C-alpha cells in the first residue's frame, strides 16, 4: 500500500464520522411520532411590591409531545407549568406533523417529574419506541425552537446517576453556546428510539464545548405513563410545608414552616439545618426538593436535621402541595424556595 493511499484512508477516517454526525442532525429527520402540545395560558403581569395583577395576556405555550400508543395517548414534559394542565378549564391542543390539530384532555400528571399524559382523538402512523439509556455513544436532541423543530448530534461523554432522584447527570459535547435552549428536549439514540427527556441544563465548568444535562431516563417515563393510564389519575408530588434557603456555609436551612403542615407536625422549626433526607446527604435545597417530590404525597420519609448543637432524625409524613404558591413564585424573586 502506497503512502498516498494511506493518506487517503486517514482522511476518510476523519471525514466519515463528521458526515455521519451531520446526517444525523438534519431537522427533517424528525420522527413521525413527535407532536406539538399547545396549551392556552393566561399570563399575568404582577407588581412585585404589592402582588397586584396589572394585566393579563392569553398566549399559546408549545411543548414537545410523543405519541406512545395507537389509542392517541401523548406524553409531554411540561416543567413548572404542570399546574396549568391540571386546571379543569385548560385548553390543550395536539398538533401533528402535517399541521392537523386535535383537542386533547389530561388523563393524569406525574407531579414529581412534571410529566403530562394526554388523550387526543388522533390516528397516529407511528408511535415512539423506548430504549435503555446508553452509557456511551452518540445521541440526538430534539426540541421545539422559536419557529420549528431543531436537532443536534452531541456525543455522550459520561453518565452519573443521582441518589434519591430519577434524573441522571449526563455530560455531552456538541450542544455549543445554545445549550440553554435544549431543556425539555427529547433524547434519541441512533435508531430513533427515545432514551430520555432533558429536565435541566447547565454549563460544564472546565470546557466550552461540553455541557451537563439532567435527563429523565425513558424507563422512568414509561413506568410513570403506565401508572397514570392504569389509575386514570395524577401521581402527586410530596410536600414538606417549609420554606428553604441555602446558607453561606452550604447548609439547607428551614426559614419558615406552614401552619399544620408536615414539617411543623414533625416538630421542625425555623433555623433547623436539614442534613439528610431518606438517609441521603443534602447537598443543596434543590436536591432536597427533588427528593421530597419524588417520594410522593402520603409517604413517610426520615429527615435528619441539626438544631443548635443537637442532631435529630424525625419521620415526616408528606402531603400534597398547595398549587397556588409555586404559580405565584414564578413572578416573585426570592432567596427562599417553597416545598
ZAKOL-950245 format. One record per residue (C-alpha): residue number from 0; chain; x, y, z. Coordinates in nm, 4 decimals. Layout:
<sites>
<site NUM,"A",<X,Y,Z>> ...
</sites>
This chain:
<sites>
<site 0,"A",<0.0000,0.0000,0.0000>> <site 1,"A",<0.1476,0.3341,-0.1051>> <site 2,"A",<0.1879,0.6363,0.1188>> <site 3,"A",<-0.0712,0.8270,-0.0872>> <site 4,"A",<-0.3352,0.5552,-0.0297>> <site 5,"A",<-0.2617,0.5515,0.3408>> <site 6,"A",<-0.3100,0.9285,0.3469>> <site 7,"A",<-0.6469,0.8974,0.1660>> <site 8,"A",<-0.7679,0.6324,0.4108>> <site 9,"A",<-0.6636,0.8512,0.7032>> <site 10,"A",<-0.8559,1.1446,0.5531>> <site 11,"A",<-1.1683,0.9322,0.5107>> <site 12,"A",<-1.1397,0.8149,0.8713>> <site 13,"A",<-1.1710,1.1783,0.9777>> <site 14,"A",<-1.4393,1.2845,0.7280>> <site 15,"A",<-1.6796,0.9887,0.7604>> <site 16,"A",<-1.7649,1.0413,1.1333>> <site 17,"A",<-1.8217,1.4126,1.0677>> <site 18,"A",<-2.0538,1.3383,0.7737>> <site 19,"A",<-2.2382,1.0810,0.9825>> <site 20,"A",<-2.2897,1.3374,1.2564>> <site 21,"A",<-2.4194,1.5974,1.0121>> <site 22,"A",<-2.6551,1.3440,0.8541>> <site 23,"A",<-2.7856,1.2515,1.1969>> <site 24,"A",<-2.8564,1.6162,1.2771>> <site 25,"A",<-3.0855,1.7002,0.9832>> <site 26,"A",<-3.4028,1.8733,1.1094>> <site 27,"A",<-3.6214,1.6974,0.8501>> <site 28,"A",<-3.5490,1.3578,1.0076>> <site 29,"A",<-3.7942,1.4247,1.2904>> <site 30,"A",<-3.9732,1.1005,1.3840>> <site 31,"A",<-4.3418,1.0888,1.2881>> <site 32,"A",<-4.4371,1.0125,1.6483>> <site 33,"A",<-4.3357,1.3675,1.7501>> <site 34,"A",<-4.6174,1.6205,1.8005>> <site 35,"A",<-4.6603,1.9696,1.9394>> <site 36,"A",<-4.8620,2.0085,2.2576>> <site 37,"A",<-5.0157,2.3570,2.2846>> <site 38,"A",<-5.1849,2.4958,2.5942>> <site 39,"A",<-5.3720,2.8255,2.6030>> <site 40,"A",<-5.2231,3.0042,2.9024>> <site 41,"A",<-5.3189,3.3285,3.0745>> <site 42,"A",<-5.0017,3.5134,3.1708>> <site 43,"A",<-5.0416,3.7919,3.4251>> <site 44,"A",<-4.8031,4.0804,3.4914>> <site 45,"A",<-4.7706,4.1426,3.8649>> <site 46,"A",<-4.6382,4.4335,4.0648>> <site 47,"A",<-4.3862,4.2656,4.2972>> <site 48,"A",<-4.4212,4.5202,4.5772>> <site 49,"A",<-4.7993,4.4887,4.6121>> <site 50,"A",<-4.8537,4.1500,4.4385>> <site 51,"A",<-5.1401,4.3084,4.2431>> <site 52,"A",<-5.2036,4.1916,3.8882>> <site 53,"A",<-5.1708,4.4761,3.6374>> <site 54,"A",<-5.2983,4.2996,3.3243>> <site 55,"A",<-5.3360,3.9536,3.1736>> <site 56,"A",<-5.2388,3.8150,2.8315>> <site 57,"A",<-5.3616,3.4976,2.6594>> <site 58,"A",<-5.0922,3.3025,2.4753>> <site 59,"A",<-5.0222,2.9553,2.3347>> <site 60,"A",<-4.7327,2.7730,2.5028>> <site 61,"A",<-4.5759,2.4871,2.2979>> <site 62,"A",<-4.4213,2.1689,2.4383>> <site 63,"A",<-4.2678,1.8657,2.2637>> <site 64,"A",<-4.5020,1.5667,2.2717>> <site 65,"A",<-4.4652,1.1968,2.1933>> <site 66,"A",<-4.7386,0.9591,2.0767>> <site 67,"A",<-4.6995,0.6430,2.2857>> <site 68,"A",<-4.9773,0.4170,2.1510>> <site 69,"A",<-5.2336,0.3805,1.8717>> <site 70,"A",<-5.5148,0.4979,2.1021>> <site 71,"A",<-5.3963,0.8593,2.0823>> <site 72,"A",<-5.2171,0.8887,2.4162>> <site 73,"A",<-4.9421,1.1516,2.4221>> <site 74,"A",<-4.6786,1.2249,2.6861>> <site 75,"A",<-4.5163,1.5655,2.7335>> <site 76,"A",<-4.2670,1.7081,2.9816>> <site 77,"A",<-4.4256,2.0409,3.0832>> <site 78,"A",<-4.1901,2.1571,3.3589>> <site 79,"A",<-4.3112,2.4129,3.6117>> <site 80,"A",<-4.6308,2.4727,3.4104>> <site 81,"A",<-4.7906,2.1443,3.5118>> <site 82,"A",<-5.0419,2.3239,3.7446>> <site 83,"A",<-5.1914,2.4887,3.4335>> <site 84,"A",<-5.2520,2.1480,3.2759>> <site 85,"A",<-5.4270,2.0433,3.5969>> <site 86,"A",<-5.6852,2.3242,3.5732>> <site 87,"A",<-6.0367,2.1995,3.4850>> <site 88,"A",<-6.0769,2.4611,3.2085>> <site 89,"A",<-5.7345,2.4020,3.0483>> <site 90,"A",<-5.7482,2.4294,2.6667>> <site 91,"A",<-5.4978,2.1830,2.5186>> <site 92,"A",<-5.4310,2.1034,2.1520>> <site 93,"A",<-5.2114,1.8393,1.9880>> <site 94,"A",<-5.0650,1.9400,1.6506>> <site 95,"A",<-4.9456,1.6639,1.4171>> <site 96,"A",<-4.6517,1.6843,1.1747>> <site 97,"A",<-4.8906,1.7568,0.8840>> <site 98,"A",<-5.0447,2.0524,1.0675>> <site 99,"A",<-5.3673,1.8768,1.1739>> <site 100,"A",<-5.4826,1.9803,1.5212>> <site 101,"A",<-5.6838,1.7797,1.7729>> <site 102,"A",<-5.8264,1.8869,2.1098>> <site 103,"A",<-5.6780,1.6900,2.3972>> <site 104,"A",<-5.7703,1.6166,2.7542>> <site 105,"A",<-5.5485,1.5366,3.0508>> <site 106,"A",<-5.5502,1.1753,3.1683>> <site 107,"A",<-5.3140,1.2473,3.4553>> <site 108,"A",<-4.9986,1.4318,3.5605>> <site 109,"A",<-4.6964,1.2933,3.7409>> <site 110,"A",<-4.6290,1.5991,3.9531>> <site 111,"A",<-4.2977,1.4534,4.0745>> <site 112,"A",<-4.1387,1.4796,3.7288>> <site 113,"A",<-4.3805,1.7226,3.5541>> <site 114,"A",<-4.4962,1.4622,3.3005>> <site 115,"A",<-4.8436,1.5075,3.1483>> <site 116,"A",<-5.0294,1.2171,2.9864>> <site 117,"A",<-5.2898,1.3372,2.7351>> <site 118,"A",<-5.5564,1.1767,2.5171>> <site 119,"A",<-5.6491,1.3073,2.1719>> <site 120,"A",<-5.8750,1.1641,1.9003>> <site 121,"A",<-5.5911,1.1121,1.6532>> <site 122,"A",<-5.4810,0.8205,1.4374>> <site 123,"A",<-5.1007,0.8048,1.4549>> <site 124,"A",<-4.8975,0.6407,1.1796>> <site 125,"A",<-4.6091,0.5812,1.4197>> <site 126,"A",<-4.5630,0.5616,1.7969>> <site 127,"A",<-4.2457,0.6313,1.9911>> <site 128,"A",<-4.0182,0.3421,2.0817>> <site 129,"A",<-3.8383,0.3375,2.4170>> <site 130,"A",<-3.4807,0.2230,2.4779>> <site 131,"A",<-3.2364,0.1942,2.7674>> <site 132,"A",<-3.0205,0.4998,2.8242>> <site 133,"A",<-2.6748,0.4298,2.6761>> <site 134,"A",<-2.3525,0.4662,2.8701>> <site 135,"A",<-2.1592,0.5916,2.5679>> <site 136,"A",<-2.2012,0.6754,2.2000>> <site 137,"A",<-2.3917,0.9408,2.0086>> <site 138,"A",<-2.7301,1.0916,2.0903>> <site 139,"A",<-2.9713,1.3247,1.9154>> <site 140,"A",<-3.1560,1.6002,2.0985>> <site 141,"A",<-3.4907,1.7123,1.9520>> <site 142,"A",<-3.6724,2.0211,2.0714>> <site 143,"A",<-3.9096,2.2948,1.9627>> <site 144,"A",<-3.7147,2.6029,1.8568>> <site 145,"A",<-3.8628,2.9541,1.8200>> <site 146,"A",<-4.0287,2.8552,1.4901>> <site 147,"A",<-3.9898,2.4836,1.4308>> <site 148,"A",<-3.8229,2.1637,1.5422>> <site 149,"A",<-3.4463,2.1607,1.5687>> <site 150,"A",<-3.1945,1.8887,1.6362>> <site 151,"A",<-2.8364,1.8355,1.7441>> <site 152,"A",<-2.5954,1.5427,1.7464>> <site 153,"A",<-2.3910,1.5637,2.0672>> <site 154,"A",<-2.1509,1.2966,2.1840>> <site 155,"A",<-2.2264,1.1228,2.5129>> <site 156,"A",<-1.9223,1.1537,2.7389>> <site 157,"A",<-2.0199,1.0483,3.0907>> <site 158,"A",<-2.3297,0.9384,3.2841>> <site 159,"A",<-2.3738,0.9732,3.6608>> <site 160,"A",<-2.6818,0.8529,3.8497>> <site 161,"A",<-2.8036,1.0821,4.1275>> <site 162,"A",<-2.9019,0.9222,4.4571>> <site 163,"A",<-3.2629,0.9615,4.5643>> <site 164,"A",<-3.3971,1.1095,4.2383>> <site 165,"A",<-3.4626,0.9560,3.8936>> <site 166,"A",<-3.2656,1.2126,3.6891>> <site 167,"A",<-2.9133,1.1462,3.5688>> <site 168,"A",<-2.6312,1.3947,3.5166>> <site 169,"A",<-2.5037,1.3442,3.1617>> <site 170,"A",<-2.2011,1.5177,3.0124>> <site 171,"A",<-2.2448,1.5762,2.6400>> <site 172,"A",<-2.0347,1.7506,2.3773>> <site 173,"A",<-2.1724,1.9313,2.0746>> <site 174,"A",<-2.4573,2.1461,2.2098>> <site 175,"A",<-2.2438,2.4599,2.1886>> <site 176,"A",<-2.3459,2.8006,2.3193>> <site 177,"A",<-2.7179,2.7287,2.2716>> <site 178,"A",<-2.7224,2.4670,2.5482>> <site 179,"A",<-2.9930,2.6504,2.7447>> <site 180,"A",<-3.2383,2.6029,2.4594>> <site 181,"A",<-3.2191,2.2244,2.4863>> <site 182,"A",<-3.4150,2.1985,2.8099>> <site 183,"A",<-3.7266,1.9802,2.7611>> <site 184,"A",<-3.5557,1.8123,2.4643>> <site 185,"A",<-3.6406,1.4561,2.3715>> <site 186,"A",<-3.3236,1.2447,2.3581>> <site 187,"A",<-3.2965,0.9794,2.0855>> <site 188,"A",<-3.0395,0.7127,2.0117>> <site 189,"A",<-2.9075,0.6291,1.6649>> <site 190,"A",<-3.2140,0.4107,1.5957>> <site 191,"A",<-3.4546,0.6981,1.6775>> <site 192,"A",<-3.5609,0.5279,2.0000>> <site 193,"A",<-3.6367,0.7597,2.2884>> <site 194,"A",<-3.3893,0.7206,2.5761>> <site 195,"A",<-3.4881,1.0197,2.7908>> <site 196,"A",<-3.6032,1.3804,2.8307>> <site 197,"A",<-3.3856,1.6751,2.9366>> <site 198,"A",<-3.5218,1.8376,3.2537>> <site 199,"A",<-3.2401,2.0884,3.3026>> <site 200,"A",<-2.9075,2.2049,3.1602>> <site 201,"A",<-2.6020,2.3805,3.2966>> <site 202,"A",<-2.2581,2.4747,3.1691>> <site 203,"A",<-1.9682,2.2384,3.2346>> <site 204,"A",<-1.7073,2.4500,3.4191>> <site 205,"A",<-1.3988,2.3005,3.2528>> <site 206,"A",<-1.4924,2.3098,2.8836>> <site 207,"A",<-1.6683,2.5407,2.6372>> <site 208,"A",<-1.7879,2.2514,2.4227>> <site 209,"A",<-1.9193,2.0229,2.6982>> <site 210,"A",<-2.2487,2.0745,2.8814>> <site 211,"A",<-2.4202,1.8875,3.1639>> <site 212,"A",<-2.7826,1.7833,3.1111>> <site 213,"A",<-3.0189,1.6442,3.3728>> <site 214,"A",<-3.2047,1.3667,3.1933>> <site 215,"A",<-3.5031,1.1537,3.2941>> <site 216,"A",<-3.4444,0.8041,3.1503>> <site 217,"A",<-3.7094,0.6576,2.9210>> <site 218,"A",<-3.7792,0.3726,3.1630>> <site 219,"A",<-3.8859,0.6218,3.4318>> <site 220,"A",<-4.1162,0.7966,3.1828>> <site 221,"A",<-4.2643,0.4690,3.0579>> <site 222,"A",<-4.3441,0.3454,3.4095>> <site 223,"A",<-4.4926,0.6819,3.5051>> <site 224,"A",<-4.7190,0.6892,3.1977>> <site 225,"A",<-4.8246,0.3282,3.2553>> <site 226,"A",<-4.9174,0.4016,3.6169>> <site 227,"A",<-5.1247,0.7050,3.5141>> <site 228,"A",<-5.3043,0.5118,3.2386>> <site 229,"A",<-5.3901,0.2321,3.4814>> <site 230,"A",<-5.5176,0.4626,3.7583>> <site 231,"A",<-5.6558,0.7417,3.5306>> <site 232,"A",<-5.5382,0.9907,3.7926>> <site 233,"A",<-5.2445,1.2089,3.8967>> <site 234,"A",<-4.9308,1.0986,4.0784>> <site 235,"A",<-4.8950,1.3631,4.3472>> <site 236,"A",<-4.5577,1.5062,4.4477>> <site 237,"A",<-4.4523,1.5086,4.8106>> <site 238,"A",<-4.4805,1.8373,5.0003>> <site 239,"A",<-4.2871,1.9256,5.3171>> <site 240,"A",<-4.4610,2.2522,5.4032>> <site 241,"A",<-4.1462,2.4578,5.4573>> <site 242,"A",<-3.9543,2.7473,5.3073>> <site 243,"A",<-3.5894,2.6591,5.2475>> <site 244,"A",<-3.2762,2.8654,5.1869>> <site 245,"A",<-2.9103,2.7815,5.1268>> <site 246,"A",<-2.6782,2.9310,5.3889>> <site 247,"A",<-2.3335,3.0730,5.3146>> <site 248,"A",<-2.1694,2.7668,5.4673>> <site 249,"A",<-2.3563,2.5355,5.2260>> <site 250,"A",<-2.6348,2.4112,5.4536>> <site 251,"A",<-3.0069,2.3965,5.3695>> <site 252,"A",<-3.1979,2.5963,5.6313>> <site 253,"A",<-3.5694,2.5947,5.7185>> <site 254,"A",<-3.6724,2.9620,5.7221>> <site 255,"A",<-4.0477,2.9178,5.7701>> <site 256,"A",<-4.2975,2.6347,5.8138>> <site 257,"A",<-4.6602,2.6066,5.7084>> <site 258,"A",<-4.9051,2.6040,5.9967>> <site 259,"A",<-5.0286,2.2472,6.0353>> <site 260,"A",<-4.8001,2.1282,5.7544>> <site 261,"A",<-4.5868,1.8113,5.7559>> <site 262,"A",<-4.2690,1.9853,5.8778>> <site 263,"A",<-4.4440,2.1570,6.1687>> <site 264,"A",<-4.6266,1.8374,6.2664>> <site 265,"A",<-4.2922,1.6560,6.2783>> <site 266,"A",<-4.1558,1.9172,6.5203>> <site 267,"A",<-3.9329,2.1099,6.2803>> <site 268,"A",<-3.8772,2.4828,6.3348>> <site 269,"A",<-3.7244,2.7802,6.1503>> <site 270,"A",<-3.3472,2.7693,6.1815>> <site 271,"A",<-3.3199,2.3908,6.1536>> <site 272,"A",<-3.0456,2.2800,5.9131>> <site 273,"A",<-3.1529,1.9735,5.7137>> <site 274,"A",<-2.8617,1.7312,5.6768>> <site 275,"A",<-3.0164,1.4168,5.5264>> <site 276,"A",<-3.3371,1.3027,5.3599>> <site 277,"A",<-3.4065,0.9305,5.3369>> <site 278,"A",<-3.0506,0.8703,5.4666>> <site 279,"A",<-2.9034,1.0620,5.1683>> <site 280,"A",<-2.6897,1.3747,5.2329>> <site 281,"A",<-2.8462,1.7063,5.1280>> <site 282,"A",<-2.6046,1.8995,4.9048>> <site 283,"A",<-2.8348,2.1985,4.8498>> <site 284,"A",<-3.2014,2.2941,4.8704>> <site 285,"A",<-3.2920,2.1974,4.5124>> <site 286,"A",<-3.1655,1.8433,4.5660>> <site 287,"A",<-3.3756,1.8226,4.8845>> <site 288,"A",<-3.6827,1.9500,4.6981>> <site 289,"A",<-3.6331,1.6957,4.4190>> <site 290,"A",<-3.6081,1.4092,4.6675>> <site 291,"A",<-3.9149,1.5203,4.8627>> <site 292,"A",<-4.1183,1.5433,4.5417>> <site 293,"A",<-4.0037,1.2012,4.4235>> <site 294,"A",<-4.1043,1.0293,4.7499>> <site 295,"A",<-4.4617,1.1386,4.6797>> <site 296,"A",<-4.7642,1.2543,4.8778>> <site 297,"A",<-4.8903,1.0221,5.1503>> <site 298,"A",<-4.5493,0.8646,5.2081>> <site 299,"A",<-4.3273,0.8994,5.5160>> <site 300,"A",<-3.9610,0.9917,5.4888>> <site 301,"A",<-3.6862,1.0218,5.7545>> <site 302,"A",<-3.5317,1.3700,5.7816>> <site 303,"A",<-3.2142,1.4391,5.9779>> <site 304,"A",<-3.1595,1.7989,6.0890>> <site 305,"A",<-2.9385,1.9970,6.3240>> <site 306,"A",<-3.0813,2.2399,6.5789>> <site 307,"A",<-2.8211,2.4335,6.7757>> <site 308,"A",<-2.5715,2.1580,6.8666>> <site 309,"A",<-2.8173,1.8677,6.8553>> <site 310,"A",<-2.8734,1.6348,6.5580>> <site 311,"A",<-3.2204,1.4775,6.5354>> <site 312,"A",<-3.3952,1.2386,6.2964>> <site 313,"A",<-3.7739,1.2511,6.2583>> <site 314,"A",<-4.0229,1.0731,6.0343>> <site 315,"A",<-4.2220,1.3198,5.8237>> <site 316,"A",<-4.5452,1.2165,5.6521>> <site 317,"A",<-4.5602,1.4160,5.3292>> <site 318,"A",<-4.8840,1.5555,5.1852>> <site 319,"A",<-4.9897,1.7142,4.8564>> <site 320,"A",<-4.8617,2.0643,4.7962>> <site 321,"A",<-5.0562,2.3897,4.7622>> <site 322,"A",<-5.0622,2.4613,4.3884>> <site 323,"A",<-5.1132,2.8364,4.4136>> <site 324,"A",<-4.7789,2.9038,4.5809>> <site 325,"A",<-4.5497,2.7760,4.3035>> <site 326,"A",<-4.7510,2.9738,4.0466>> <site 327,"A",<-4.7062,3.2963,4.2446>> <site 328,"A",<-4.3360,3.2211,4.2870>> <site 329,"A",<-4.2848,3.2346,3.9088>> <site 330,"A",<-4.3353,3.6120,3.9312>> <site 331,"A",<-4.1510,3.6827,4.2585>> <site 332,"A",<-3.7755,3.6984,4.3103>> <site 333,"A",<-3.6812,3.5234,4.6349>> <site 334,"A",<-3.3850,3.3555,4.8003>> <site 335,"A",<-3.6273,3.1031,4.9504>> <site 336,"A",<-3.7928,2.8035,4.7893>> <site 337,"A",<-4.1264,2.6553,4.8951>> <site 338,"A",<-4.1513,2.2784,4.9179>> 
</sites>
